[in-house]
Amino acid sequence: MQNRAMNNILLLITAFIWGAGFVAQRAGMDFIEPYTFNCVRSYLGAFSLLIPILIFKIKKGPNRKMNKWEERRYMFKAGAICGLALFFASSVQQVGMVYTTASKAGFISSMYIIIVPLISVFLGRKFPWSLWFGVLLGAFGLYFLCGSNGFSQIGRGDIYIMISAVLYSVHILTIDYFAPKVDSVKLSCVQFFVVGFISLIPVYMFESPTWDGILACKWALLFAGVVSCGLAYTLQIIAQKNTNPALASLLLSFESVFAVLTGYLILNETLTTKEILGCILMFTAVLVAQYKGKNLPDDNAEIVSSKCC
């Protein structure tokens, strides 16, 4: 019971870090451009994940179907594919942070918890009625959240964040496919290196990064990279070893609430009455969508709790 409570606390800490991460991303846009921010934080996240790998010498159990070199090649292949998916998802999200608030971005991004099962339906998985009810509530929530006049005045940033939620869903499904075959921490480390490397292309094509700008938002970069990517993901892995995946996914979804709270306390962001109603509806949608029917296998719940920030 004590270990279970500690795991739940670790998951809530992870959710808080991810929620506060939206504030760091938004604050960073005051000093540097989105691809530069994404590139630097990805490298910071990758190097921070090397610490538990090297110190604790994390090893995956022997894979009898692959020898040592085949397993390494498969790791880099998985990391490259997941990294490519994460690059598109995180880049679109970071661009969206230029045009919207951390509060709204946190709630819209949390819709990946509903989008992932929807995509999975087309892959042959079955889900209960609660998922579809959650989708309906989420649609109403987006209607109120995305502008004073609903969908008629959706902001540019809101559209980017919605697209990133879909792309993050693709990334989660990719992680879900590769994670059982390789070590999760190593996979995350490789994919962050891939994101950082690919991000260099748009950085030098479209942006003009300066050391002064990077140093000016060093605290936002350190939080988004080391804390939000490296630390939070490691805590998630530790906590989920002995936690029901459905419960883990529910606790992690609180990142949307923490995004609003930290946005209000740190960035002085405010929400209109309609937008608050939208947040309530979307959070309710996330809670409802977590309900799992009696005859559904656990992997349906596990797949939505694999977010890599």
N, C-alpha and C positions, 0 to 999 in steps of 0.2 A: 504493500500500500504506500509506503514511504517513497519507494523508487518511482512508483506511478505518479505520485504527486510531484516529485522532482522533475520528471520528464515533462509533465504538463507545464510546470513553471518555465522550463527551458524553451518549450515551444512558444509560450507567451512572450518570453524575452526575444526570441527570434522574430516573432510577429511585430514586436515593438521596434526592433532594429530595422526591419524592412519598411515599416510605416514611416519611421524617421528618415529612412533613406530617400524618400521622395522629397523631403525638405532639403536634404543635402544636394540632390540633383537639381532642384529648382534654384537653390542659392548659387550653385556653381555657374549657372547660365548668366549671372551678372558679370562674370569675369572672363570666361572662355566659351568657345563655341561647342555645340553638342558632340560632334565626332571626336574632338580633342578630349573632352571630358570622358567620353565612353572609352577611348583608347587608354588613357592614363589609369582610370579606375580598374579596367580589366587587367592590366599588368600588375597593379597593386594587389588585386584579388588573387591572381595566379601565384605571385610570390608569397603572399600570406598563407596560401594553402600548401606551399612547399614545407612549411614549418611542421604541421602535424604529420606530413608524409615522411620527412626525414627524421624527426625526433622520435615519433612513435613507430616508425618503420611499418606503416600500414601495408598489409599484404592481403591480397585476395586469395581465397582458398584455391588449390591447384585445379586447373581446368583440364580434365583428362582428354578432352577433345582437341586441345591445342598444346603445343610445346611452348617453352619459354619465349622464343622469338616470335612465334605466331601470335602469342597472347599480347606481346608488346605492339606488334603491327596492328592487331585488332584494336588495342587501346587508342593508338594514334588515329586510326580510321574513325573510331567512334567519337573521339574528341574533336576531330575535324568536322564531322557532320553536325554534331551538337553545337560546336562553336559557330558554324555558319548560320545555323538556325537562330542561335542566341544573338549573333551580330545583328541580323535584320530586326529581331524583336526589340533588343535594347536600343538600337540606333533610332528606330522610329519612335520609341517611347521618349528618348532623350530629346529628340527634335520637338516632340509634342510638349515637353516641359517648358519650352520657350514661350508657348502661347497659352498655357493654362495654369491653374494653381495646383499646388501639391495635394490639397484636399480632394479636389475633383479627380485628379490623376490616380490617387490611391483607390478611390471607389470604382472608377471605371476599369482600372487594371484588375481589380479583384474578380471581375466577371470571367476570368480564365477558368475559375473553379466550375463554372457552368458550361463554358464553351468546350472544355476538354471532353466531358461526357457526351456532348452533342456530336462532336466529331467522331467519338468512339462508336456512336450508334451506327454510323456509316461503315464502320470497320467490323460490325457484327456483334457488338456488345449490347446487352439489354439493361435498361434502367427503369426505376419505378416512376409512378405518377408524380412523385414529389419533385423530380427533376423538371418536368414540363411545367409544373406550377411555379417553380422557381424561375424558369425562363420567362414566364409571363410577368411575374413580379419585377424581374430585372429589367424587362423592356419598359414597364411603366416608370421604374426608377430612373432609367436613362432619360426618359422623356422629360421628367421634372429637373433632373440634374444638369442637363446639357444646355441650359439657357433659360432665360426668363420666359421665353415663348416656346419652350419645348424644342422639337426637332426643326422648327422653322428657322431657328437661329443657332444652330450648332456651331461652336467655335472651331477654328482650324486645329487648335491643340486637342480638343475633344475627339475629333476625327482621328488624329494621329494616335492618341491613346487607345481608342477603340481598335484600330488596326493592330497596334502593338499587343493588345490583349489576345487577339486571334493568333498572332505570330508566336506569342509566348505559349499559347495552347499547343501549337505545332512543336515547339521546343520541348514542352513537357512530355508529349507523346514520344518524341525522339529519345529523351532521357529514359522514359519508361521502357523502351525497347532495349536500350544498351545497358542500363544500370545492372540488371541481374547477371550480366555476362562479364562485367569488369568492376573494379573497385570504384565506388562512387566519388570519393574524395579525389582520387587521381584523375578520374574522368572530368570532374569539375575544373581541376587545375589545368589540364590540357586545353579544355574548351575556352577558358579565360585567356590563355596564351594565344589561341587562335583568333579570338575576338579582338584582342589588342593588336595583333599583327595585321588583320584585315582592315581594321579601323584606320591604320596608317595611310591607306590608299585615299579615302575621301578627305582625310585630314589635310594632306598635301595637295589635293586637287581642288578643294572648295574652301579651305580655311587657312588662316594665317596665325598659327599658334605662336605664343611668345612665352618665355620663361617667367616674365613678370606676371602675366595673366595666370599661369599655372600656379605660381607661388602665392598669388593673391587669394586663390581659393583652395589652398593646400588642405585646410581642415575639412572642407566639403569632400574633396577627393579622397582623403584618408578615411573618412567615415564611409563613403560609398564603396571604396575599394576594399580596405582592410576589414572594416567592421561589418558592413552590409553584405559584401560578397564572401570574404574569407571566414570571419568569425561566425556569422549567422548561419551559413551553410553547414559549418562543422557542428554547431549546436543542434541543428535540425537532424543531422545524421545520428548523433549521439542519442537524442531524445526519441527518435523513431524506432530505435532498435527493439524497444519493449513497449511500444504504444500502438493501440489500435489505429490503423491508418485513417479511418473515418473521423475519429476524434482528433487526430493530428491535423487533418485538413481543416477541421472546424476551428481549432485554436489558431492555426496559421492565418485563417481568413480575417482575423482581427487586425491584420496590418492596415486594412482600410480605415478602421476606427482610429488607430494610432496616427495614421497619415493626417486625418482631420485635426486631431488634438495637437500634434506637433506643428502643423501648419498654422494653427490659430495662436499657439503660444510663442512660436519663434518668428514666423513671418508675418504675424498679424493679419492673416487671411480671414475673410468672413464669408459666410454663405447666406444666401437669401432664404426666405421661408420655403419656397418651392424647392430649392436645392437641398435644404435639410430634409424635406419630405422625400426627395429622390434618394438621398443617402440612406434613410431609414428603410425605404422599400428595397433598395439594392442589397443592404445588409441582411434584411429579412429573406430575400431571395437566396442569398448565399447559405443562410442557416437552413432553409427549407430544402435546398438542393443536396445537403449533406445526408438527409435521411435515406437509409438503405433498406430496401425491402428484404424480407426474410429469406427469400430463395435466391438472392443475388450473391455471386461470389465476391470475395474480399478484394480482388484485383480491381473491381470497378471503383472502390473507394480509394485504393492505394494510388491509382493513377493520378488523382487530383491532388495528392499531397506531396508531389515531387518537384515543386517549383524550385528552380535555381535562380536566385536573384541576380 
